Amino acid sequence: MAPATVARRAAVVWVVAAVGASAAASVSVRRATERASIARARARAPARASSSAQPDVATQPDVATLDAWGLRPSVLEPGDEFFARASALNANPPAFAIDDFLSAAECAAIIELAKRQRLAGTGESDLYLNYRVNREVESGASGGAQSEEARRLIEEQALSDDALSASMPSGFRVNVGALADALELADPEAHAADAAGAGAAELDAARLGAALGARLLRLMGLPKRRLRVAEGIWVKADRRYVVIRDATVVHYREGEGVAPHVDGKDATLLVYLNTVAEGAGGRTVFVEDGFASRPQAGRALMYWSKNELLHYSEAINRGEKWVLQLLIDFRHADAGTGPYVDFATGQVIRGI
């Protein structure tokens, strides 16, 4: 299938979901729902034979993707090639990639924020959606009760031990609170929020979060919405807000990876913060859909992740890997009539 055709189909699927009404409720973060999500993902397609069969994906500029999202060059500032770098990796369910989503300085600054937070005594974040499954995999390797889902998926996907095994740790996760808080300040129409030209020393959490959030809303084609960071499932996405459920920086060292899973939210934004050498592992492998992406600093992946696109993080066999991950709910059944609840204050708002 031609890349332009794939891009058009992927974008149409995504846009219809973004602007259409959906009665689906947010997925619970409890283990029972994680099991159901993984089971549905497994049933969607037959298992692939081996991780080695998954090709690396090299994103190429794809104007059709830009056009299908309704984001045409005429509405962008002269010389703005942000969306010209976007391309479709998978048509349905949709998955997109965009190179240089973050600058080298922004990637370095986010890594430094995570390191400082960890050194300050912030422990591993158990708010990460797949934390429990990943921890159970490690527990099973040391004699504990391994996650049945993770064990079965590793076996059924015929993953070699050097790609992923149940004995491998799943990385260290830091919930970057200051960065997450700043996402709510993002305004995609305020170009002053763009931090791409700044050096790493100039980038604090507030500036990074505002720039990241603005780009996220532009990438999703939802510039009129704002971001709200909320873990509670009673906080719903509506026509005013996209909800960020989790903002996590993950550090993988040699021998670390993540078992096959789905993320349980409407979409995931995964940004690689450093480049992993060819052949050194660390790829994000979408095992049932036949594509993979090698970490390249600044590259972002955006994909549906509620029950679709089963994936795993290939174990690092040389060096390290840093990623930033946002778990996102954006679908809603809001007809635009209100009333709305301000979940921060409990106030009922009418007439919006």
VEXSEZA-328463 format. One line per 3 residues: number of its first residue (from 1); for each residue x, y, z of C-alpha. Coordinates in steps of 0.05 Angstrom, whole numbers. Each point is the difference from the previous one (the first is absolute). Example, Ala and Ser with C-alpha at 12.3 -4.5 7.8 and 13.67 -1.06 7.14 Angstrom:
1	246:-90:156; 27:69:-13
// end
This chain:
1	0:0:0; 27:68:-19; 24:43:59
4	-48:56:-19; -59:-49:2; 21:-26:68
7	7:71:25; -69:20:-24; -34:-61:30
10	36:8:66; -16:73:5; -73:-9:-19
13	-9:-54:54; 32:45:52; -37:64:-19
16	-68:-35:-1; 12:-25:70; 25:68:24
19	-59:41:-24; -55:-52:5; -39:-18:62
22	21:-62:37; -39:-32:57; 59:-41:23
25	17:13:72; 72:9:24; 35:-66:14
28	12:-17:73; 72:-3:21; -13:-62:41
31	31:-66:-18; -65:-32:-22; -8:51:-55
34	73:-6:-20; -12:-75:-9; -61:13:-43
37	37:52:-42; 58:-47:-14; -47:-58:-16
40	-37:43:-51; 65:22:-31; 24:-72:-5
43	-65:-21:-34; 6:54:-53; 54:-32:-41
46	44:-63:-4; 67:1:35; 62:15:-41
49	55:-51:-2; 58:40:29; 21:69:21
52	56:-4:-52; -53:0:-55; -24:69:20
55	32:54:-45; 26:65:25; -41:59:-23
58	33:60:-32; -49:58:-1; -3:40:-64
61	-33:67:-13; -72:-13:-20; -42:58:-24
64	-61:-45:-5; 2:-11:75; 0:75:11
67	-58:10:-47; -42:-57:27; 5:29:70
70	-28:66:-27; 66:35:15; 22:33:-65
73	63:40:-10; -41:63:-13; -22:3:73
76	71:-7:27; 52:53:8; 46:8:-61
79	56:-51:4; -35:-42:53; 14:-72:-20
82	-24:-31:65; -56:-40:-31; 38:-14:-64
85	43:-47:42; -60:-42:20; -13:-67:-33
88	-46:-60:11; 29:-64:27; -65:-39:0
91	-68:14:-31; -50:-32:46; 8:4:59
94	37:65:-16; 72:12:22; 40:61:-20
97	73:21:7; 31:69:-2; 74:12:1
100	30:58:41; -64:7:41; 47:23:55
103	67:34:-11; 65:-29:25; 2:53:55
106	-71:-17:21; 15:-74:4; 62:14:42
109	-39:46:46; -55:-51:13; 51:-54:15
112	34:47:49; -67:16:34; -13:-75:10
115	70:-11:27; -7:57:50; -68:-25:23
118	28:-70:11; 61:26:38; -46:43:43
121	-30:-64:27; -59:-9:-46; -12:-74:-4
124	-22:-41:-59; -68:22:-25; -54:-53:11
127	-50:44:-37; 26:-23:-67; -56:-40:-30
130	40:-63:-14; 41:3:64; -36:-58:33
133	6:-46:-60; 73:17:-8; 14:-9:74
136	-35:-67:0; 46:-23:-56; 60:16:43
139	-33:-32:60; -11:-64:-38; 73:-3:-19
142	19:2:74; -50:-52:22; -62:43:8
145	-66:-3:-37; 16:20:-72; -55:34:-40
148	-35:-54:-40; -15:49:-56; 72:21:-7
151	27:-71:4; -49:-26:-51; 11:57:-49
154	76:-7:3; -7:-74:-15; -53:6:-54
157	38:55:-37; 61:-47:-1; 45:55:25
160	73:-20:6; 33:12:67; 45:54:-28
163	-62:39:-23; -41:-9:63; -8:-50:56
166	-39:-4:65; 64:8:40; 15:70:-27
169	-14:62:42; -45:52:-31; 37:65:10
172	-4:56:52; -60:46:-5; -5:71:26
175	-65:38:1; 24:70:-19; -51:41:38
178	26:70:-17; 1:-16:-74; -70:-30:4
181	-28:61:36; 27:46:-54; -37:-39:-54
184	-64:33:23; 29:68:-20; 9:-22:-73
187	-29:45:-53; 11:-27:-71; -14:69:-29
190	52:35:43; 66:-9:-36; 36:31:59
193	-10:-67:34; 46:-33:-52; 66:-14:33
196	34:-33:-59; 53:55:-7; 21:1:72
199	61:-33:30; -6:-55:52; 21:47:57
202	-58:47:-17; -54:-53:2; -36:-7:66
205	-59:-47:11; -51:55:-12; 28:19:-68
208	10:-72:-21; -71:-21:20; -34:58:-35
211	38:-13:-64; -11:-75:3; -75:9:12
214	-8:50:-56; 33:-47:-50; -42:-59:24
217	-65:37:-12; 25:22:-69; 21:-70:-17
220	-68:-28:20; -36:53:-41; -35:26:63
223	26:72:6; -64:26:32; 4:-47:59
226	43:5:62; 37:-52:41; -20:-23:69
229	45:-46:41; -43:-47:42; 8:-72:20
232	-71:-8:28; -45:-36:-49; -58:45:21
235	35:56:-38; -25:-8:-71; 24:27:-66
238	-50:47:-33; -1:50:-57; 40:48:44
241	54:-45:28; 47:-56:-19; 19:-38:64
244	71:-22:14; -4:-60:46; 74:-10:10
247	65:37:-17; 60:-44:13; 73:-2:-17
250	28:-70:-6; 73:-20:3; 21:-67:-27
253	69:-28:11; 33:-62:-30; -44:-61:8
256	-64:39:11; -63:-1:-42; -76:-4:7
259	-45:-60:-13; -55:4:-54; -58:44:23
262	-51:52:-20; -2:67:36; -75:2:15
265	-11:72:-22; -26:33:-63; 70:19:-24
268	73:-2:20; 53:51:-17; 69:-33:7
271	61:45:-10; 70:-28:-4; 48:44:39
274	64:-33:-25; 24:-40:-60; 13:-74:7
277	51:-28:-48; -21:-48:-55; 0:-71:26
280	2:22:73; -72:-18:14; -51:48:31
283	-48:1:-59; -75:10:12; -28:-62:-35
286	-73:-3:-19; 1:-75:-1; -67:-16:-32
289	-1:56:-51; 69:-12:-30; 38:65:12
292	52:27:48; 37:64:15; 72:9:23
295	11:55:51; 25:64:-31; 7:62:44
298	-60:46:-10; -43:-48:-39; -72:-8:24
301	-49:-56:-11; -74:13:7; -46:-60:-2
304	-67:-27:23; 11:-40:63; -64:-18:36
307	-9:-72:-24; 39:5:-65; 72:-5:-23
310	31:-50:47; 73:19:9; 62:-12:41
313	66:34:14; 58:-42:-25; 54:-11:52
316	60:46:-3; 64:-40:-13; 48:58:-5
319	-4:70:30; -64:30:28; -68:26:-22
322	-40:59:25; -73:13:-20; -55:48:19
325	-70:-29:-1; -67:34:4; -63:-42:7
328	-59:38:-29; -76:-2:0; -32:44:-54
331	-64:-35:-23; -66:23:28; -75:-3:-8
334	-9:75:8; -52:29:-47; 23:71:16
337	-60:19:41; 27:-4:71; -6:8:58
340	71:-15:19; 34:-16:65; 64:35:19
343	34:-59:34; 51:46:33; -54:39:38
346	-63:-43:-5; -36:59:-32; -55:-15:-51
349	9:44:-61; -58:14:-47; -6:36:-66
352	68:-18:-31
// end
